[in-house]
Amino acid sequence: MPLPTSVSDRVLTTIAGAPVSVPDPDCLIHLQFRRFAGCPVCNLHLRSIVARRSEIAAANIREVVVFHSSATELRTYTEDIPLDLIADPTRKLYREFGVESSPRALLDPRGWPAILRGVTHAATAALRKQQPTPPTKPEGGSLGLPADFLIAADGQVLAAKHGVHVYDQWSVDELLSLATVSEPRP
């Protein structure tokens, strides 16, 4: 299936019930595809996004984060994440954007340091009763791969990355750099 070079107008609904226009006529959209609700590695990444939210907003980027979990499951693990979170348990958006699952998500050694950091952080936080314990059998499985898309106000996909392992996504610095240099394709 060919990957989208542009995105048609749509309104997604966050787990809080708020509408999110994609594309957004007033800003760039960073459409992130994460794994499952409670994923320790995804939480590491999202915390890096939250920590630099003001820089991302100053670059006129809106964060929209999709998980292949239900809204109920997502709410259990994300109450302290102030981003637009979208539940896609049927993986409709994942299919549309060519986001896959693969055993290499966990088997690629490049992802192992992030897995170790994420699990350590999640275990510590759960022991301190700061967050729920990650699920042992997550909705939709644990083999999802991450993906990132930068979408212009007119719907053009300015940049895309399909991860090849669990922690293969844009850093905040990469996102900000892409937003600065990306020009819509003719």
N, C-alpha and C positions, 0 to 999 in steps of 0.2 A: 504494500500500500504506500503510495507517495505521501511524503510528509507535507503538511500545509505550508504554503508560502504566504498565505493570508488567512485571516480568521473572520468569519462572518459575524455580524452583530448577534449577541445573545445576552441574556441576563441570567447569571448564576445566583444561587441563593446560599448565603453563608449558613453555618450551623446555628447562628444566632437569629436567622430569619431575615437578614438584611440583603437587599438586592445588590449585585455587583455587575456593572456593565463591562463586557469584554467584547471588543476593545472599549477603552474609555476615551471619550472625545477630549478630555482635558489632561491626560497624562499617559505615560508609558505603563504597560502592565508587565510585571514579572510574574508569569504564570509558572509556578513550581509544581511538579508532581513528586510527592513524597510517597512513602511506603504505607504503613499501617498506623493506626492510632496507638500511641504509647511506644512507638519505635524509638529505642534509645539513641540510635544514630541520627534519626531525623530530628529528635529533640536537640541534639548538639548543634546541628546546622541551624535550626530555627532560632535557637538562643543567640547565635552569632548575628542573625538577621535582626532580631529584636534589639540587641545591644547597639546596633548602628542604624536604627529606624530613622533617626532624624537626618542622617546623611542621605539615606535612600529617598526620603521624602523631599529633601532639598534638590535632589537630582530629578524630581518630578516623576518618580516611579511609585506605583502602587503594587504592593505585594498581594498576590492571590495564591493560596496554597491548597492543592488538591490532595486528598488521601483516599485510598480505596477501602475506607471503613465507613460505617454508618454514622449519621450525625450523633446518635446516642453514644456510640462508642467513642467518637472523637471528643465529645463534651467531657467524658470521664478523664481524659488525659491533657486537655488543652485549655483549661479555664484561665490560666495565667499567660496565654499567648495572645497578644493584642494584634492579631493579623486577620485578614479575611480568609477563613478556613472553609473549604468546600468538601462535602462528603460525596463520594462517587463510588458507592459499593458495587454498582453494576459495571464499573470501569468504562462507561460510555466515553468520557473524555479521554481516558487513557488510550482507548482504541483509536479515537479520532486523531490523536497526536502521536500515535505510534509508540507509546510508552509500554515497555514490555516487562516481563518477569523472567528470571533466569537463575539457575543455581550459582552462576558466577557472581551474583550479587553478594553472596557470603563467602564464596570460595576464592575470590581474587585476593591475594595477599596485600595488595595496596589498600584494601578496605579494613584490614585487621586492626591497625592502630585506632581507627575511629570506632570500631566495634568495641574494643577494649575500653576506650575512654567513655563511650556511651553507656555501656553496661555498668562500669564502675560508678559513674555519676548516678545512673538510675537506681542502682542497688543502695547507694549511700542515701539518696533522697527518699527512697521507700523506707529504709530503716529509720530515718528521722521523721517519718510520716509527713514528708513535704510533698509527696506525690504518690499516686498509686503504683504498685508493682507492674512492670510491663507484662502484657499478656504472653502466656506460653504458647498459645495457639491463636495467633491474631486472625481477625476477619480478613479474608482474601489472601492469607498466606504471608510468609516472610521473605519471599524471593523477589519482591518488586525491585525494579531499578529506578533511580531518580531521573528526572528530566527538567530542563529549564527552557523557557521561551520568553523572549523579550518582544512585546507586541506594541507597535506604534498606534497612535490615535486613529489612523485610517484602517487599522486591521492588518497591516503588513507585518509579517514575522521578520524582525530585524536581525535576530540571532537565535540559535537553538543549540541545545546540548542534550544528547541522550547519554546518560551515565552508563558505564560498563561495569561498575561495582557499586556497592552500597553507599560509599561516600564520594562519589564522582559527580560533583555538581559545581556550579559557579560559586566562588567565594564572593563576599560583599565587594571586595576590591575589583574582581573581574566584572561583576555586574555594573558597578559604577563606571568602569572603563568602557564597557560595551555601550552604556547609555550615552557616554560622551562622544564616542566616535561613530556610532551607528547612524547611518543615513538610510532612509527608505530606498529600496531598489526601484529602478525606473519601471 
